[in-house]
Amino acid sequence: MKKLLVLGAGTGGSLVANILSKKLPRKEWRITVVDKAREHHYQPGYLFIPFRLYGYEGRDSVARHIRRPLGSAVEFVSADVRLIDHAARKVETSAGRLDYDWLVLAMGCRMAPEETEGLGEALGKNAHTFYGLDEAVNFQKPLENFREGKLVVNVADMPVKCPVAPIEFAFLADYFFRKKGIRERIRIEYATPSRVPSRSRWQTAFLASLCGRGAYPSRRTSRFRR
Ligand SMILES: Cc1cc2nc3c(=O)[nH]c(=O)nc-3n(C[C@H](O)[C@H](O)[C@H](O)COP(=O)(O)OP(=O)(O)OC[C@H]3O[C@@H](n4cnc5c(N)ncnc54)[C@H](O)[C@@H]3O)c2cc1C
């Protein structure tokens, strides 16, 4: 029996495991997925949580049990991956050693606020992020209480996953404050180290055309998002 080991049960890992479990003969392949988390998150939903938009309000709107997206033909091991010994084709985990014939790495990426001077200390005070579930929920109150001043949407460093999400955030903030009738009291600035907001040229042109026009989510933006 050959062994396929997938490290990470997020979007990438669960998709790879599910697709391959349908393509590879069951009698010949054993597919195992390892993850340390208890929950699988639909991360694009984090974007809407600070604004409590479109039914995204708290944990239940984006989280489900980590095992749930995985098909029944896929084995799951709840463990922290600690070491990959590729020469020996083994992975050390908190639940013991796992060997493999093929390895898929899908452990995602994490935020690193400590790499930006001052950001670590400011987070949760006057700097907030929506790139994590708890952080997105904790952002609700400060946003609700913000009545005037300057909101800077800052991409602190590159790379950033889903580079369009911060831009979407800026437009959602525009919409949010407009609906509350306080938009004219708030200046929204978008700051990024990237030369262009998106790698797609037409997306960049479209976004540039929206900036400064006071655009907010409408049929045009939803067409763009599709
Ligand atoms: C706010 C936001 C908006 C987004 N919007 C979009 C969008 O509109 N469209 C889009 O396509 N993408 C979007 N994305 C990006 C998308 O969510 C990610 O690209 C995707 O989740 C990445 O999948 P992944 O499997 O690589 O990593 P993840 O989904 O992060 O999964 C990684 C998994 O590995 C596990 N893991 C990590 N380290 C270990 C370890 N040592 N041991 C065991 N397990 C471990 C984690 O627990 C996790 O379950 C968005 C992301 C964010 C944050």
The ligand as a Tripos MOL2 file, in Angstrom:
@<TRIPOS>MOLECULE
LIG
   53    58     1     0     0
SMALL
NO_CHARGES

@<TRIPOS>ATOM
      1 C1         -9.3020   37.9320    4.6990 C.3       1 LIG1
      2 C2         -9.0240   36.9100    3.6190 C.ar      1 LIG1
      3 C3         -9.7550   36.9650    2.4390 C.ar      1 LIG1
      4 C4         -9.4990   36.0390    1.4380 C.ar      1 LIG1
      5 N1        -10.2500   36.1010    0.2930 N.ar      1 LIG1
      6 C5        -10.0250   35.1980   -0.6920 C.ar      1 LIG1
      7 C6        -10.8220   35.1940   -1.8890 C.ar      1 LIG1
      8 O1        -11.7440   36.0060   -2.0400 O.2       1 LIG1
      9 N2        -10.5210   34.2710   -2.8320 N.ar      1 LIG1
     10 C7         -9.5090   33.3530   -2.6760 C.ar      1 LIG1
     11 O2         -9.2750   32.5330   -3.5710 O.2       1 LIG1
     12 N3         -8.7550   33.3450   -1.5620 N.ar      1 LIG1
     13 C8         -8.9880   34.2160   -0.5690 C.ar      1 LIG1
     14 N4         -8.2270   34.1920    0.5560 N.ar      1 LIG1
     15 C9         -7.0660   33.2930    0.6060 C.3       1 LIG1
     16 C10        -7.4350   31.8680    0.9630 C.3       1 LIG1
     17 O3         -8.2640   31.8080    2.1160 O.3       1 LIG1
     18 C11        -6.1160   31.1460    1.2260 C.3       1 LIG1
     19 O4         -5.3190   31.2880    0.0710 O.3       1 LIG1
     20 C12        -6.3170   29.6980    1.5080 C.3       1 LIG1
     21 O5         -7.0270   29.4960    2.7160 O.3       1 LIG1
     22 C13        -4.9370   29.0380    1.6010 C.3       1 LIG1
     23 O6         -5.1290   27.6710    1.7520 O.3       1 LIG1
     24 P1         -3.9820   26.7770    2.3680 P.3       1 LIG1
     25 O7         -4.5030   25.3720    2.3710 O.co2     1 LIG1
     26 O8         -2.6990   27.0460    1.6610 O.co2     1 LIG1
     27 O9         -3.7790   27.3090    3.8430 O.3       1 LIG1
     28 P2         -4.8180   27.3360    5.0400 P.3       1 LIG1
     29 O10        -6.2110   27.3080    4.5250 O.co2     1 LIG1
     30 O11        -4.3850   28.4540    5.8980 O.co2     1 LIG1
     31 O12        -4.5680   25.9430    5.7860 O.3       1 LIG1
     32 C14        -3.3500   25.6200    6.3930 C.3       1 LIG1
     33 C15        -3.6240   24.5220    7.4010 C.3       1 LIG1
     34 O13        -2.3650   23.9980    7.8730 O.3       1 LIG1
     35 C16        -2.4470   23.7830    9.2590 C.3       1 LIG1
     36 N5         -1.1010   23.8340    9.8400 N.ar      1 LIG1
     37 C17        -0.2230   24.8580    9.7870 C.ar      1 LIG1
     38 N6          0.9200   24.5350   10.4380 N.ar      1 LIG1
     39 C18         0.7400   23.2660   10.9050 C.ar      1 LIG1
     40 C19         1.5530   22.3710   11.6560 C.ar      1 LIG1
     41 N7          2.7940   22.7090   12.0480 N.pl3     1 LIG1
     42 N8          1.0530   21.1560   11.9750 N.ar      1 LIG1
     43 C20        -0.1990   20.7790   11.5800 C.ar      1 LIG1
     44 N9         -1.0100   21.5890   10.8590 N.ar      1 LIG1
     45 C21        -0.5490   22.8080   10.5350 C.ar      1 LIG1
     46 C22        -3.3390   24.9130    9.7610 C.3       1 LIG1
     47 O14        -3.9240   24.5560   11.0130 O.3       1 LIG1
     48 C23        -4.3680   25.0170    8.6330 C.3       1 LIG1
     49 O15        -5.5160   24.2260    8.8750 O.3       1 LIG1
     50 C24        -8.4760   35.0650    1.6020 C.ar      1 LIG1
     51 C25        -7.7520   35.0220    2.7960 C.ar      1 LIG1
     52 C26        -8.0140   35.9200    3.8050 C.ar      1 LIG1
     53 C27        -7.2500   35.8520    5.0960 C.3       1 LIG1
@<TRIPOS>BOND
     1     1     2 1
     2     2     3 ar
     3     2    52 ar
     4     3     4 ar
     5     4     5 ar
     6     4    50 ar
     7     5     6 ar
     8     6     7 ar
     9     6    13 1
    10     7     8 2
    11     7     9 ar
    12     9    10 ar
    13    10    11 2
    14    10    12 ar
    15    12    13 ar
    16    13    14 ar
    17    14    15 1
    18    14    50 ar
    19    15    16 1
    20    16    17 1
    21    16    18 1
    22    18    19 1
    23    18    20 1
    24    20    21 1
    25    20    22 1
    26    22    23 1
    27    23    24 1
    28    24    25 2
    29    24    26 1
    30    24    27 1
    31    27    28 1
    32    28    29 2
    33    28    30 1
    34    28    31 1
    35    31    32 1
    36    32    33 1
    37    33    34 1
    38    33    48 1
    39    34    35 1
    40    35    36 1
    41    35    46 1
    42    36    37 ar
    43    36    45 ar
    44    37    38 ar
    45    38    39 ar
    46    39    40 ar
    47    39    45 ar
    48    40    41 1
    49    40    42 ar
    50    42    43 ar
    51    43    44 ar
    52    44    45 ar
    53    46    47 1
    54    46    48 1
    55    48    49 1
    56    50    51 ar
    57    51    52 ar
    58    52    53 1
@<TRIPOS>SUBSTRUCTURE
     1 LIG1         1 GROUP 0 **** ****
